[in-house]
Amino acid sequence: MGLRSASAADITGTVTYKGTPPAEKEIDKSAGEGCTTHGAKGTTHHYFVGANGEFGNVTIYLEGQAGKNLSTGASAPPVVLDQKDCEYTPVILAVQTGQKLKVKNSDPTTHNVHVQPAEGSGNKGANPIQPANSPDLSLSFDKPEMFVKVACDVHNWMFAWVSVFDHPYFAVSAKDGTFKISNVPAGKYTIVAEHRKAGKATQQIEVKDGGPNKVEFVMPAEAAKSKT
């Protein structure tokens, strides 16, 4: 996000899940009007783990950036959350404070977008209705917070989770477990990989102008926690 500083580089890396992830729960979408275009059965999407342990949907970020004179999210392009086949996609997102979260409804049915920040977080909840073929919604957050819950009360299996940062140094790992945090000023940092159920992994990194600046995270299976 933003222009590259005079002495900055990208951090790239991978996240791997060690072990066998917990089984996903089945969901039944048959009762939802317009929800069965691709079948009435589905599953939860807590763990995106590939055949070789590639771990997607992990949020990676730099610690200790609060209070620094950093670019705001207001000028950053919006992050898109879609509702398709009565599921949120993507399930895990990350935005900067002030950055727009654009919510689309690609389904032929009505959803509501129930944003549920933690009590005392400083972020405002919302619960707008979004009928089929209606304009996109635009949301934003004022304060940093991990894993703000977004749900659809009409279809109670629909969930997404948005992490909010007061700096631009974050990413979400792709399906192949890779990630990139761009335009990081040279220096020493604590970098964190965090998954809502599998916990955290933390490393130290010294970012050097021109790089390479690579990090490999392994999320241990024994750290997996049971959360709803």
trRosetta pair geometry for C-beta under 8 A, 3 or more apart (Angstrom, degrees):
i j d omega theta_ij theta_ji phi_ij phi_ji
1 71 6.6 -161 125 87 103 132
1 73 7.4 -32 -170 -113 156 67
1 76 4.9 -23 -141 -109 121 120
1 96 6.8 67 -119 -21 180 145
1 168 3.9 -127 59 -154 124 133
1 182 7.0 138 6 70 47 111
1 183 7.2 -123 56 47 47 133
2 71 4.2 156 -86 20 145 168
2 75 7.7 81 -89 85 78 117
2 76 7.5 -52 -44 -84 73 92
2 168 6.0 -158 5 -12 117 175
2 183 6.3 -155 77 106 89 162
3 183 7.5 143 116 -135 26 148
4 8 5.3 -159 -168 68 80 126
4 182 7.9 -84 -91 162 90 96
4 183 4.8 -135 -109 -115 65 103
5 8 4.2 100 53 -29 90 127
5 183 6.5 112 4 -174 81 93
5 185 5.5 -11 62 -89 150 89
7 185 6.3 55 92 -152 80 74
7 186 4.7 -54 145 4 105 117
7 209 4.7 -72 -160 -79 76 134
8 183 4.9 21 147 -162 143 54
8 184 5.8 157 -161 72 90 30
8 185 5.0 -51 -96 -90 89 42
8 186 6.7 -130 -93 -28 35 69
8 207 7.9 -4 -151 144 51 131
8 209 6.7 36 23 -111 13 85
9 183 8.0 149 62 -114 10 20
9 184 6.1 -39 68 60 58 84
9 186 6.8 62 5 -78 102 76
9 207 5.6 -177 56 179 107 100
9 208 6.5 13 8 86 156 41
9 209 5.4 179 -41 -127 110 34
9 210 6.1 -76 -94 11 127 19
9 211 4.7 163 -175 -48 138 90
9 213 5.5 120 114 -2 126 131
10 180 5.6 -8 -178 -168 121 101
10 181 6.7 158 -161 80 66 49
10 182 5.1 -23 -108 -114 95 55
10 183 7.1 11 -81 -26 69 38
10 184 6.9 111 -118 13 23 96
10 211 6.6 -24 56 -59 71 142
10 213 6.7 179 94 53 47 111
11 180 7.0 156 83 -155 53 50
11 181 4.4 2 54 53 104 101
11 184 5.6 23 -19 6 102 149
11 191 6.9 -163 174 -106 159 151
11 205 6.7 75 -125 130 128 160
11 207 6.4 -73 -69 -102 101 112
11 213 4.8 -70 -105 115 64 116
11 214 7.7 155 -164 -95 62 24
11 215 6.3 13 180 0 106 114
12 178 7.2 -9 -172 -169 92 96
12 179 7.1 172 -150 89 51 53
12 180 4.9 -12 -101 -102 79 82
12 181 8.0 -159 -70 26 39 62
12 212 7.4 -56 41 -166 110 96
12 213 7.0 116 21 82 68 69
12 214 5.6 -28 78 -106 81 74
12 215 7.7 171 93 26 35 73
13 60 7.4 169 64 -142 122 165
13 178 7.3 166 93 -148 36 58
13 179 5.8 -14 63 57 78 90
13 214 5.5 138 -88 -167 74 62
13 215 3.7 -34 -91 66 149 72
13 216 5.8 -157 -161 -72 99 39
13 217 6.7 73 146 -6 130 88
14 54 7.4 -75 -167 -128 108 79
14 173 7.7 84 -153 -137 42 124
14 176 8.0 -64 -129 129 101 78
14 177 4.7 46 -164 126 85 107
14 178 5.5 -35 -98 -93 74 58
14 179 7.5 159 -95 15 27 78
14 216 5.4 2 57 -123 89 76
14 217 7.1 -154 99 35 50 71
15 54 7.7 82 81 -167 65 51
15 55 4.3 -85 119 70 98 108
15 56 7.8 149 70 -74 115 23
15 58 4.6 -111 133 45 174 151
15 60 7.3 -151 -55 -62 126 119
15 173 4.7 -77 24 -85 126 163
15 177 4.8 -144 60 -162 65 90
15 179 6.9 41 -14 -9 104 118
15 193 5.5 161 -107 -154 122 148
15 217 4.5 -12 -113 70 74 111
15 218 7.9 165 -161 -86 54 25
15 219 6.4 30 -178 -19 99 109
16 52 7.9 -58 -133 128 107 76
16 53 4.4 40 -166 128 91 115
16 54 6.7 -45 -109 -97 67 32
16 55 5.7 150 -134 -5 12 107
16 177 6.0 38 -74 -156 55 155
16 216 7.3 8 2 -178 110 92
16 217 7.0 173 25 92 66 58
16 218 5.1 -22 71 -110 98 71
16 219 7.1 -173 88 20 44 74
17 21 6.0 1 154 -63 152 103
17 47 7.2 73 -106 -163 167 110
17 49 4.7 -61 41 -116 146 120
17 53 5.0 -154 58 -162 65 80
17 54 7.8 -7 14 80 89 14
17 55 4.2 122 -34 -80 92 116
17 198 7.0 -93 -121 -124 104 162
17 218 7.8 140 -107 -161 13 60
17 219 5.2 -28 -108 65 63 104
17 221 7.0 80 172 -75 85 78
18 53 6.6 31 -81 -145 37 138
18 218 5.2 44 -35 178 116 106
18 219 6.7 -172 13 79 81 47
18 220 5.2 -25 58 -117 122 48
18 221 5.5 -113 95 -20 72 87
19 220 7.2 57 -2 -173 123 51
19 221 2.7 -32 50 -42 152 146
19 222 7.6 124 -26 -30 161 62
20 221 6.8 44 43 -122 45 145
21 46 8.0 -179 171 96 126 94
21 47 3.8 166 180 157 152 162
21 49 4.8 165 -17 3 135 148
21 198 8.0 -61 -121 -77 98 122
21 221 7.4 -138 -87 -121 45 96
21 224 7.4 149 -141 -97 65 146
22 46 7.5 -14 71 84 106 133
22 47 6.7 143 51 -15 72 144
22 197 7.8 -95 31 149 128 143
22 224 6.1 160 -23 167 112 151
24 43 4.1 71 121 168 130 121
24 44 4.7 -161 -164 61 96 80
24 45 6.9 19 -128 -79 139 30
24 46 6.4 172 -109 26 87 91
24 47 7.0 -142 -67 39 94 91
25 43 6.5 151 79 -156 37 74
25 44 4.8 43 47 -2 84 119
26 41 6.4 -29 -164 -163 106 99
26 42 7.4 138 -161 83 58 38
26 43 5.7 -49 -104 -99 44 73
27 41 7.4 141 77 -162 53 50
27 42 4.7 -24 63 74 102 88
27 43 6.3 158 9 -109 88 16
27 44 6.5 112 -34 -51 114 64
27 157 4.2 99 -150 -147 139 153
28 31 7.1 59 122 0 97 94
28 40 6.4 10 -161 152 67 94
28 41 6.5 -24 -107 -105 57 63
28 157 8.0 164 47 -45 45 150
29 32 5.0 -52 -173 32 76 118
29 35 4.2 -132 170 133 113 122
29 36 5.8 168 106 -79 105 75
29 39 7.9 92 51 111 119 57
29 40 5.2 -157 66 -160 77 53
29 41 7.2 -160 20 -73 88 14
29 42 5.8 45 -21 3 119 114
29 85 7.7 14 180 163 171 79
29 86 5.4 145 -146 78 128 139
29 155 7.3 18 -131 -154 88 121
29 157 7.0 -101 -82 46 81 144
30 35 7.8 -135 -81 81 11 111
30 36 6.2 46 -109 -79 52 133
30 40 3.8 29 -72 -158 85 132
32 35 3.3 36 96 -3 116 147
32 36 7.4 150 72 -35 84 82
32 86 5.0 84 124 -113 156 163
32 109 6.9 135 166 112 90 171
32 154 7.6 97 -128 135 103 91
32 155 5.0 31 -106 -106 139 112
33 109 5.1 152 96 -111 85 131
34 37 7.5 5 -179 -39 56 97
34 86 7.3 134 102 -50 75 108
34 107 5.5 113 134 172 121 99
34 108 4.2 -148 -137 75 133 84
34 109 3.4 -180 53 -36 137 113
34 132 7.4 -103 -163 -75 173 135
35 40 7.7 74 104 -123 92 61
35 85 6.6 83 -163 -179 58 50
35 86 3.5 0 -129 -12 105 146
35 107 7.2 7 -91 -150 61 135
35 109 6.7 -44 -50 22 77 153
35 155 6.5 149 -97 -114 145 140
36 39 6.3 -82 -163 130 75 11
36 40 4.6 -7 -122 -79 117 71
37 85 5.6 -110 49 -106 106 87
38 85 5.3 -25 27 -122 112 140
39 42 7.3 140 96 -60 100 75
42 85 7.8 137 -80 138 142 115
42 87 6.7 -154 -175 -68 163 131
42 157 7.4 130 74 137 120 148
44 157 7.6 -127 -85 -170 76 97
45 48 6.8 23 -179 -63 90 91
45 57 7.7 139 145 -47 98 170
45 87 7.7 83 -9 -170 133 128
45 91 4.8 -167 95 -46 121 156
46 196 7.3 -109 -151 73 89 110
46 197 5.5 32 177 -4 121 148
47 55 7.9 -58 -163 -138 78 85
47 197 7.2 -78 -64 64 89 135
47 198 7.5 93 -105 -43 100 119
48 55 6.9 109 84 -166 73 44
48 56 3.5 -55 106 66 129 102
48 57 4.6 104 18 9 126 113
48 175 6.1 -97 164 -124 127 66
49 53 6.3 -30 -166 -141 99 36
49 54 6.9 147 -159 72 47 51
49 55 5.7 -8 -104 -101 76 66
49 56 7.6 -152 -69 22 31 76
50 53 6.7 -25 67 51 77 18
50 54 3.5 15 26 44 126 103
50 55 7.8 -114 12 -52 82 33
50 56 7.5 83 -32 -16 94 101
50 175 6.9 97 -63 159 112 77
50 176 6.6 23 -36 -121 154 47
50 177 6.9 -99 13 -27 121 106
51 54 7.8 19 40 15 51 98
53 177 7.6 33 116 -69 64 153
54 175 7.0 51 124 143 125 52
54 176 4.9 -60 -169 -165 149 40
54 177 3.6 -131 -160 -19 76 116
55 58 5.5 41 127 -27 106 128
55 173 6.3 39 102 101 71 155
55 177 4.9 67 40 -111 53 101
55 195 7.5 -71 168 -74 126 141
55 198 7.9 -76 -156 47 139 166
55 217 8.0 -87 58 94 133 103
55 219 5.9 115 -122 23 174 126
56 173 5.3 -150 -132 109 43 93
56 174 5.8 -55 -121 130 103 27
56 175 4.4 -17 -72 -109 151 33
56 176 7.2 60 -71 15 104 24
56 177 6.2 -97 -61 -70 60 48
57 90 7.1 -172 -103 174 100 117
57 91 6.1 5 -132 70 141 103
57 92 4.1 122 -159 23 92 137
57 172 6.4 -5 -130 180 37 108
57 173 6.6 -59 14 66 19 85
57 195 7.4 78 111 -126 79 95
58 92 7.8 36 -46 128 13 165
58 172 7.0 156 72 -157 37 60
58 173 4.4 20 46 15 88 124
58 177 7.8 26 20 -138 122 66
58 179 7.7 -94 77 -48 93 138
58 193 5.2 16 156 -174 126 99
58 194 7.0 152 -172 69 80 31
58 195 4.9 -51 -116 -73 85 94
58 198 7.8 -50 -105 59 106 126
58 217 7.4 -155 132 88 156 144
58 219 7.0 -154 -107 -45 143 143
59 92 6.5 -134 -53 173 94 123
59 94 5.5 131 -132 -68 108 128
59 146 7.5 170 82 -141 157 94
59 163 5.0 63 -138 15 160 157
59 170 6.8 -6 -175 -172 89 110
59 171 7.7 166 -153 87 49 40
59 172 5.6 -28 -98 -101 61 76
59 193 7.4 150 80 -157 43 49
59 194 5.1 -29 69 66 95 87
59 195 7.4 158 20 -82 76 42
60 170 6.6 160 88 -157 54 59
60 171 5.0 -10 60 61 102 86
60 172 7.4 171 16 -92 78 24
60 173 6.6 83 -18 -47 114 88
60 179 5.1 116 25 125 143 166
60 181 6.7 -120 109 -48 110 116
60 191 6.7 14 -176 176 95 100
60 192 6.9 173 -149 89 52 50
60 193 4.9 -18 -98 -100 85 72
60 194 7.7 161 -86 18 36 68
60 217 7.5 -160 -102 -14 116 150
61 94 7.6 -169 -68 -152 115 150
61 163 7.7 -128 -39 134 142 140
61 165 6.0 -167 -137 -94 139 143
61 169 6.4 107 -157 108 67 75
61 170 3.9 -8 -100 -106 94 93
61 171 7.6 176 -72 22 59 54
61 181 7.8 134 -116 -99 38 139
61 191 7.4 179 93 -152 28 64
61 192 5.7 -18 62 60 74 95
61 194 7.5 -26 23 14 101 111
62 65 5.6 77 100 -40 105 122
62 167 7.0 -69 67 98 105 140
62 169 4.2 -11 18 117 120 133
62 170 7.4 -120 14 -68 70 64
62 181 7.1 133 -30 174 102 163
62 184 7.2 139 -50 -129 148 124
62 189 4.9 -47 -141 -172 112 134
62 190 7.0 118 -160 75 63 55
62 191 5.7 -38 -98 -100 63 69
62 192 7.6 148 -108 15 14 82
63 189 7.4 146 47 -178 68 82
63 190 4.3 -25 44 83 117 111
63 191 7.5 -155 2 -86 83 21
63 192 5.8 76 -43 -18 103 118
63 202 7.9 5 -17 -135 136 113
64 189 7.4 -167 55 -144 114 73
64 190 6.3 88 3 36 118 107
65 68 5.5 -71 -172 21 65 126
65 70 6.7 29 170 -39 110 152
65 165 7.7 32 69 178 131 108
65 166 7.1 -180 102 84 97 80
65 167 3.8 -30 127 -29 141 164
65 169 6.1 164 -69 35 160 123
66 144 7.3 -97 -90 1 110 150
66 166 5.7 56 -110 71 75 130
66 167 7.4 -113 -71 -32 41 113
68 167 6.8 39 56 -100 112 122
70 166 7.7 121 60 139 130 69
70 167 4.9 20 98 -126 174 80
70 168 6.4 -166 170 3 122 90
71 75 7.2 -76 177 49 110 116
71 76 8.0 114 129 -53 116 99
71 168 6.0 7 66 -26 102 134
72 75 6.7 92 79 9 83 88
72 96 7.2 159 177 134 44 126
72 97 7.2 -72 -155 89 81 85
72 98 5.0 -6 170 64 104 156
73 76 4.8 -50 -158 19 62 124
73 95 6.5 86 -164 166 153 82
73 96 3.0 176 -77 92 125 107
73 97 5.5 156 16 71 126 40
73 98 4.1 149 64 73 90 86
73 99 3.1 -78 164 -43 121 89
73 140 7.8 166 101 -149 122 111
73 168 7.3 160 -83 -86 79 86
74 98 4.2 -55 -57 156 76 122
74 99 7.0 -124 -69 -78 25 45
76 96 6.0 94 14 37 153 125
76 99 4.7 -26 65 -114 120 112
76 168 7.3 169 -79 -114 139 113
78 99 7.0 153 -117 169 47 82
78 100 3.9 -48 -105 90 100 105
78 101 6.7 155 -165 -103 93 12
78 102 4.2 65 147 -19 142 110
78 138 7.4 -83 -119 -128 142 91
79 93 5.6 129 151 -171 138 123
79 94 7.6 -165 -109 75 165 40
79 95 5.1 -128 15 -86 140 101
79 99 6.6 55 -4 137 101 120
79 100 7.4 175 25 95 64 57
79 101 5.4 -25 68 -114 94 66
79 102 7.0 175 80 23 38 77
80 102 5.0 -28 -105 73 67 102
80 103 7.9 151 -160 -89 54 26
80 104 6.4 10 -168 -7 101 115
81 88 6.2 -15 -176 -162 101 101
81 89 7.6 152 -161 77 56 37
81 90 7.3 -90 -117 43 69 59
81 93 6.1 -76 -78 -39 103 156
81 101 6.1 16 -2 177 115 100
81 102 7.1 170 26 84 68 48
81 103 4.9 -20 72 -108 101 72
81 104 7.2 177 88 22 48 72
81 150 7.1 -2 179 104 161 166
81 160 6.0 136 -149 124 127 172
81 162 7.7 -62 -67 -75 141 117
82 88 7.4 142 79 -157 47 50
82 89 5.1 -25 66 67 96 88
82 103 7.8 162 -89 -160 27 50
82 104 4.6 -18 -114 65 73 109
82 105 7.9 162 -161 -86 62 17
82 106 5.5 13 -173 -5 110 119
83 86 7.2 12 177 -114 91 28
83 87 7.4 165 -152 75 56 29
83 88 6.1 -30 -98 -96 67 57
83 89 7.8 154 -95 21 21 77
83 103 7.4 36 -20 179 102 89
83 104 6.7 -159 21 96 73 60
83 105 4.9 -12 56 -118 118 60
83 106 6.3 176 78 29 57 72
83 107 5.6 -65 122 -4 95 113
83 111 5.1 -81 -179 -15 168 166
83 130 7.4 133 21 92 147 135
83 152 7.2 96 -126 -66 132 142
83 158 7.3 23 -132 -155 102 144
84 87 6.5 -36 73 59 60 78
84 89 5.7 -37 37 21 108 125
84 106 4.4 -3 -90 70 90 124
84 107 6.3 179 -118 -56 33 84
85 107 7.0 -166 -36 -95 17 105
86 107 6.1 83 -59 -108 61 153
86 109 7.2 -1 -77 58 100 133
86 111 7.8 172 -122 -87 67 112
86 152 7.8 -128 -160 74 76 157
86 155 4.9 -143 -166 -155 111 169
86 157 7.7 60 140 68 104 104
86 158 6.3 -109 170 -69 69 120
87 157 7.9 -44 -99 111 77 99
87 158 6.1 -164 -122 -114 37 88
88 91 6.0 107 93 -102 100 55
88 150 6.7 122 -111 98 160 113
88 152 7.7 175 -50 -18 101 110
88 158 5.6 112 -23 -172 93 91
88 159 6.6 -105 22 91 132 24
88 160 3.7 -112 135 -50 156 113
90 93 5.9 136 74 -65 104 83
90 160 7.2 108 102 -137 51 115
90 172 7.5 139 118 121 156 155
91 159 7.1 41 -150 99 94 75
91 160 5.4 -150 -151 -119 42 71
91 161 6.8 23 154 20 71 85
92 160 7.3 -163 -65 -164 25 76
92 161 5.6 -13 -110 66 65 96
92 163 7.8 12 -171 -5 86 102
92 172 5.6 167 116 -147 105 135
92 196 7.5 -155 -102 -16 116 117
93 101 7.2 103 127 -128 150 114
93 160 6.6 26 2 167 107 116
93 161 7.3 171 30 88 69 48
93 162 4.8 -18 74 -110 101 76
93 163 7.3 -173 95 25 51 67
93 172 6.8 -79 -128 -40 26 156
94 162 7.1 154 -95 -163 29 60
94 163 4.6 -19 -110 66 84 96
94 164 7.6 -180 -157 -76 62 27
94 165 6.7 22 -178 -6 105 111
94 170 5.0 -124 153 129 147 128
94 171 7.1 166 53 -158 146 7
94 172 5.3 171 2 -46 111 103
95 99 4.4 -154 -176 78 100 121
95 100 8.0 -132 -150 73 138 20
95 101 5.6 -86 -57 -68 159 98
95 140 7.7 -135 140 -136 145 64
95 141 6.7 123 87 27 120 114
95 162 6.3 -4 11 -173 106 110
95 163 7.7 161 27 83 59 50
95 164 5.8 -18 72 -110 83 70
95 165 7.6 -179 94 27 37 75
96 99 4.4 89 57 -18 78 125
96 164 7.4 94 -151 -161 14 66
96 165 5.6 -49 -110 74 62 81
96 166 7.2 97 -161 -122 79 19
96 167 7.1 -118 -127 83 108 15
96 168 5.7 -22 -81 -91 142 64
96 170 7.8 165 -73 33 80 120
97 140 7.8 78 -172 171 45 96
97 141 5.9 -92 -118 97 62 79
97 142 6.0 42 -154 -168 107 22
97 143 6.6 50 -108 -70 124 10
97 144 6.6 -70 -51 -59 114 64
97 164 6.0 78 -72 174 68 106
97 165 7.1 -116 -19 92 80 34
97 166 5.0 10 -1 -103 129 67
98 140 5.9 16 -146 -176 21 132
98 141 7.9 -77 -24 68 30 53
98 142 7.6 61 -59 -110 65 47
99 140 6.5 167 74 -130 34 98
100 138 5.3 -34 -155 -158 113 97
100 139 7.3 120 -160 64 60 39
100 140 5.7 -54 -100 -73 46 101
101 138 7.4 138 70 -160 51 45
101 139 4.5 -31 64 70 105 92
101 140 6.5 165 9 -83 84 45
101 141 7.7 44 -13 -15 124 93
101 162 6.6 -12 -107 -128 152 152
102 136 5.1 8 -173 164 96 135
102 137 7.2 151 -159 78 46 51
102 138 5.9 -16 -102 -101 66 69
103 113 5.3 41 168 -109 165 158
103 130 6.8 -115 120 -74 114 162
103 136 6.3 155 71 -168 47 77
103 137 4.1 -11 56 58 107 104
103 138 7.7 -155 18 -67 80 24
103 139 6.5 39 -17 0 115 112
104 136 5.2 -33 -89 -110 67 99
105 111 5.6 -170 -116 27 117 116
105 130 4.6 173 -45 138 137 117
105 131 7.3 154 97 99 164 23
105 132 6.3 -134 130 -109 123 40
105 133 7.8 -72 91 -9 110 22
105 134 6.2 34 42 48 133 90
105 136 8.0 -178 8 -104 72 54
107 111 6.8 90 49 -33 131 113
107 132 6.3 -98 101 -101 63 94
108 132 5.0 36 -155 -126 35 148
109 132 5.7 65 -3 -55 10 113
109 154 8.0 -172 141 133 111 143
110 129 6.5 -7 -174 -174 113 97
110 130 6.9 157 -158 85 65 47
110 131 4.6 -30 -103 -112 94 61
110 132 6.4 -84 -64 -19 54 75
110 154 6.5 178 103 -97 83 172
111 129 7.8 162 93 -159 41 53
111 130 5.1 -14 69 65 85 99
111 152 4.8 -60 -159 -128 98 128
111 154 5.9 -145 -131 42 45 131
111 155 7.0 -48 -117 15 89 111
111 158 7.4 -69 -141 93 119 170
112 127 5.9 19 167 179 118 78
112 128 6.7 -176 -153 96 75 35
112 129 5.1 -41 -100 -101 88 56
112 130 6.8 149 -107 15 31 77
112 152 5.8 135 59 -144 62 67
112 153 5.5 -17 62 34 125 93
112 154 5.8 126 10 -16 91 103
113 126 7.0 0 102 108 93 102
113 127 7.0 -178 80 -142 51 36
113 128 5.6 -2 47 59 99 81
113 130 5.9 44 -20 -10 106 125
113 137 6.1 -147 28 49 157 164
113 139 7.6 -138 131 -42 137 141
113 150 6.4 -18 -170 -166 80 105
113 152 7.0 -23 -90 -89 40 76
114 125 7.8 -3 -176 -174 65 103
114 126 7.7 -169 -142 94 31 54
114 127 4.7 17 -111 -116 71 90
114 150 6.8 145 75 -161 54 50
114 151 4.6 -32 66 67 112 80
114 152 6.7 163 10 -93 98 23
114 153 5.6 78 -33 -30 143 97
115 124 8.0 49 102 107 125 60
115 125 5.4 176 93 -152 80 56
115 126 4.4 29 36 46 118 84
115 127 7.1 -140 26 -66 67 54
115 139 6.4 160 -62 -153 155 153
115 148 6.6 11 -167 153 87 117
115 149 7.7 148 -158 89 40 55
115 150 5.5 -14 -100 -104 63 81
116 125 5.8 24 -108 -123 40 112
116 148 7.0 165 74 -178 51 74
116 149 4.4 -23 64 74 107 102
116 150 7.3 178 18 -83 79 32
116 151 6.7 8 -3 11 125 106
117 121 4.6 -120 162 54 114 141
117 122 8.0 -92 149 62 149 42
117 123 3.7 176 -100 81 166 114
117 124 7.1 75 17 56 136 12
117 125 5.8 -137 23 -71 85 73
117 141 7.5 139 -84 -129 133 113
117 145 5.9 36 -146 123 103 172
117 148 5.0 -27 -96 -130 70 109
117 149 8.0 -173 -73 34 25 71
118 121 4.4 103 65 -45 84 119
118 123 7.9 70 40 43 63 109
118 145 6.3 -171 22 -154 105 127
118 148 7.6 -113 -12 -107 75 70
121 143 5.8 172 152 87 78 131
121 145 4.7 29 -164 -94 134 137
121 148 7.8 167 128 -96 171 102
122 142 5.9 -108 138 90 97 107
122 143 3.6 76 85 -23 120 156
122 145 7.8 -172 53 -51 85 119
123 141 4.9 -16 -124 -148 121 95
123 142 5.9 175 -102 40 63 81
123 143 5.2 -126 -51 44 81 96
123 145 5.7 -83 -11 -1 137 148
123 148 6.6 -64 100 -107 162 138
123 164 7.0 134 -81 25 142 163
124 142 7.3 61 -4 4 90 115
126 139 6.3 -151 41 -118 155 119
127 153 7.7 19 -155 -5 116 127
128 137 5.8 158 75 -118 144 140
130 134 5.4 -156 -165 67 65 133
130 137 6.0 -84 -88 -33 126 121
131 134 4.7 102 62 -34 75 125
141 145 6.9 -116 180 30 142 110
141 148 6.9 -159 -96 -26 145 163
141 162 7.4 172 -31 123 143 126
141 164 4.3 -81 96 -114 149 151
143 164 6.8 80 95 109 43 136
143 166 7.5 -27 -156 -64 40 112
144 164 5.3 -167 -133 106 40 84
144 165 5.4 32 -120 -126 105 31
144 166 4.7 -79 -49 -19 112 93
145 148 5.5 70 105 -59 120 99
145 163 7.2 -148 98 -147 53 52
145 164 4.9 28 42 44 73 110
146 163 5.0 -3 -133 -124 54 100
146 164 7.9 -128 -67 34 27 64
146 194 6.9 -51 -145 121 136 151
147 161 4.4 -16 -147 -174 76 119
147 162 7.4 124 -139 59 24 32
147 163 5.8 0 -47 -77 47 84
147 196 5.2 118 -111 -104 145 110
148 161 6.8 146 63 -161 42 57
148 162 4.6 -31 57 66 101 88
148 163 7.2 164 6 -84 80 29
148 164 6.4 35 -16 -16 126 109
149 159 6.7 -45 -157 -153 89 100
149 160 8.0 133 -162 77 44 46
149 161 6.2 -23 -100 -105 49 75
150 159 6.9 131 77 -163 59 50
150 160 4.4 -18 64 64 113 91
150 161 7.0 -161 19 -75 84 27
150 162 6.2 57 -23 -11 118 107
151 156 7.6 14 179 -140 115 52
151 158 6.3 127 -159 94 56 76
151 159 5.4 -14 -99 -102 79 70
151 160 8.0 -170 -70 26 40 63
152 155 4.7 13 103 50 124 83
152 156 7.5 -129 90 -79 71 27
152 158 3.8 14 29 71 112 135
153 156 6.8 15 -151 -87 38 76
155 158 4.7 61 95 -11 102 117
161 196 5.9 15 123 -68 175 147
163 170 7.3 -141 105 179 119 151
163 194 7.9 121 -99 81 157 122
165 168 7.5 155 101 -81 122 17
165 169 7.5 -125 151 55 151 58
165 170 5.0 160 -8 -22 159 144
167 170 7.5 120 88 -21 80 98
168 183 7.4 -6 106 76 128 114
169 181 5.3 52 -164 -175 69 128
169 184 5.8 79 -122 -102 118 98
170 181 6.6 55 -32 -113 4 111
171 179 4.3 137 111 -172 134 110
171 180 6.0 152 -105 66 160 37
171 181 5.0 -127 -20 -72 115 74
172 179 7.0 -162 95 -115 17 115
173 177 5.4 -10 176 -153 129 36
173 178 6.5 146 -153 69 82 23
173 179 4.5 -72 -95 -55 66 109
173 193 7.7 30 -35 -142 126 112
174 177 7.0 -44 69 24 67 16
174 178 5.3 -10 39 59 110 79
174 179 6.9 173 -3 -76 77 59
181 184 5.8 49 119 -49 104 122
181 191 8.0 -154 12 -131 153 122
184 189 7.4 -63 -179 -22 132 156
184 207 5.0 -110 110 -137 117 166
184 213 7.5 -116 62 97 130 163
185 207 7.2 108 99 90 36 136
186 207 5.3 -148 -128 103 42 88
186 208 6.0 40 -132 -128 105 28
186 209 4.8 -48 -67 -42 127 85
187 206 7.3 -111 136 -148 24 65
187 207 5.9 7 47 49 50 99
188 204 6.9 -2 -172 -175 97 99
188 205 7.3 169 -150 90 54 42
188 206 4.9 -26 -96 -101 75 77
188 207 7.7 -170 -82 15 24 72
189 204 7.3 162 86 -155 43 55
189 205 5.5 -18 63 64 89 87
189 206 7.7 154 18 -94 70 30
189 207 6.4 28 5 -15 117 108
190 202 6.2 -5 -175 -169 101 106
190 203 7.5 162 -154 85 57 35
190 204 6.0 -37 -100 -99 62 64
190 205 8.0 137 -111 21 16 76
191 202 7.3 156 82 -154 45 57
191 203 5.5 -19 62 65 93 85
191 204 7.6 142 17 -116 80 15
191 205 5.2 13 -4 8 125 123
191 215 5.9 -85 90 -100 150 170
192 200 5.8 -29 -165 -158 104 110
192 201 7.3 151 -157 78 55 46
192 202 5.2 -18 -104 -102 76 80
193 200 6.8 145 80 -157 53 56
193 201 4.7 -4 56 56 103 95
193 202 7.8 -157 25 -72 67 38
193 217 4.2 48 2 -145 156 170
193 219 6.8 -113 114 -69 124 103
194 199 7.4 -84 -141 149 65 31
194 200 4.8 -15 -101 -101 82 82
194 201 8.0 -164 -72 26 46 58
195 198 3.9 17 79 47 134 97
195 199 6.5 8 58 41 86 31
195 200 7.8 -174 24 -75 63 39
195 219 6.1 35 5 -135 135 156
196 227 6.5 -115 149 70 90 144
197 224 5.9 13 142 -154 92 77
197 225 5.6 -152 -165 60 57 71
197 226 7.5 29 -148 -100 102 20
197 227 5.6 -146 -102 32 79 105
198 219 4.7 47 143 167 136 132
198 220 7.9 163 -177 66 100 45
198 221 7.9 -58 -135 -118 106 33
198 223 5.6 67 179 95 64 100
198 224 5.1 -29 -108 -96 66 68
198 225 7.4 -176 -90 14 15 75
199 219 7.1 155 64 -156 81 99
199 223 3.9 -94 31 159 141 118
199 224 7.3 -122 -6 -83 99 24
199 225 6.2 104 -56 -12 91 110
200 223 7.9 -125 39 175 43 146
201 217 4.7 136 87 -157 140 107
201 218 6.8 154 -119 65 161 44
201 219 5.7 -123 -26 -91 126 65
201 220 7.9 129 -81 -2 112 80
203 215 5.8 166 70 -148 148 118
203 217 7.1 -133 -14 -89 124 84
205 213 6.5 87 173 -171 124 100
205 215 5.8 -63 -79 -76 138 118
207 211 7.9 -36 -160 -89 71 73
207 213 5.0 18 -125 -119 70 153
208 211 6.3 144 76 -90 83 26
208 213 6.4 172 34 -71 70 103
211 214 7.8 85 -169 -32 111 74
219 223 6.6 -109 -180 57 76 129
220 223 4.8 95 73 -7 89 104
221 224 5.9 -22 -174 -14 51 114
